[in-house]
């Protein structure tokens, strides 16, 4: 009992070891791979990101010009962002905020008309 007393007193007086996560957020590390974002204006809906995604959380419909991602299924590996030929898909350093319900990121763009030569 008396051997634990110094540890207990140090815990009462000292700095806390944990954070109150949703309210106090630690800054992201230098090379952290966080939330995926897509610049839908430059996206060509080529579906390379959907094919390369190991967790299959991205769906692309070229005819309807839609792009969707299920962040709950994403493993944030960064393969989709690295394989995007136009660079419209990027990965932020910050992580997603906690949510109470599952959500799907759904973006609608415009089909780009290719120039005929």
C-alpha positions in Angstrom: 0.0 0.0 0.0 2.7 2.5 1.0 4.7 1.7 -2.1 1.9 3.0 -4.3 1.5 6.3 -2.5 4.3 8.2 -4.3 2.8 7.1 -7.7 -0.7 8.2 -6.7 0.5 11.6 -5.4 2.6 12.1 -8.6 -0.5 11.4 -10.7 -2.6 13.9 -8.8 -0.1 16.7 -9.1 1.6 16.0 -12.4 0.6 16.5 -16.0 -2.1 14.3 -17.5 -1.0 11.4 -19.7 -4.1 11.4 -21.9 -6.2 13.9 -23.9 -9.9 14.5 -24.1 -9.9 13.4 -27.7 -12.7 15.0 -29.5 -12.1 18.3 -27.7 -8.3 18.3 -27.6 -6.7 17.1 -30.8 -3.0 16.4 -31.2 -1.4 17.9 -34.4 -0.8 15.5 -37.2 2.6 14.0 -37.7 4.8 15.2 -40.6 4.1 12.3 -43.0 0.6 11.4 -41.7 -1.9 10.1 -44.2 -5.3 11.5 -43.3 -8.6 12.3 -45.0 -9.1 11.8 -48.7 -10.3 14.8 -50.8 -11.2 15.0 -54.4 -11.2 18.1 -56.6 -14.2 17.1 -58.6 -13.6 19.9 -61.2 -10.4 18.3 -62.4 -11.5 14.7 -62.0 -11.9 12.8 -65.3 -13.8 9.9 -63.8 -11.3 7.4 -65.2 -11.9 5.0 -62.2 -8.2 4.3 -61.7 -8.5 5.2 -58.0 -11.4 2.7 -57.7 -9.5 -0.1 -59.3 -6.3 0.5 -57.3 -8.1 0.9 -53.9 -7.3 -2.2 -51.8 -10.3 -1.8 -49.6 -12.7 -1.1 -52.5 -14.2 2.0 -50.8 -14.3 4.2 -53.9 -16.9 3.9 -56.6 -16.8 5.9 -59.8 -19.6 6.2 -62.4 -18.3 7.7 -65.6 -21.7 8.0 -67.3 -23.3 9.8 -64.4 -20.1 11.7 -63.5 -20.2 10.7 -59.9 -17.5 9.8 -57.4 -18.2 8.4 -54.0 -16.0 7.1 -51.1 -16.9 5.3 -47.9 -14.6 6.7 -45.3 -15.6 4.0 -42.8 -14.1 1.3 -45.1 -11.0 3.3 -46.1 -7.7 2.3 -44.7 -6.0 5.6 -45.7 -3.1 3.8 -47.4 -2.8 6.6 -50.1 -2.7 4.2 -53.1 -5.6 6.0 -54.7 -4.1 9.4 -54.4 -0.7 8.2 -55.8 -2.3 6.5 -58.8 -4.6 9.4 -59.8 -3.4 10.5 -63.3 -4.9 14.0 -63.0 -3.9 14.7 -59.4 -7.4 15.6 -58.4 -7.4 13.0 -55.6 -5.2 14.1 -52.7 -4.7 13.1 -49.1 -4.7 15.7 -46.3 -2.5 15.4 -43.3 -5.4 15.8 -40.9 -7.6 12.9 -39.9 -11.4 12.8 -40.2 -13.4 14.1 -37.3 -15.3 11.5 -35.3 -18.9 11.0 -36.4 -21.8 9.2 -34.8 -23.3 7.9 -38.0 -21.6 6.3 -41.0 -21.6 8.6 -44.0 -20.5 8.3 -47.6 -18.7 11.2 -49.5 -20.7 11.7 -52.7 -19.5 14.1 -55.4 -21.1 14.9 -58.7 -19.2 16.6 -61.5 -19.4 17.2 -65.2 -18.3 14.9 -68.0 -15.4 16.5 -69.8 -15.7 16.6 -73.6 -12.6 15.3 -75.2 -11.2 17.5 -78.0 -11.2 15.7 -81.4 -8.2 16.2 -83.6 
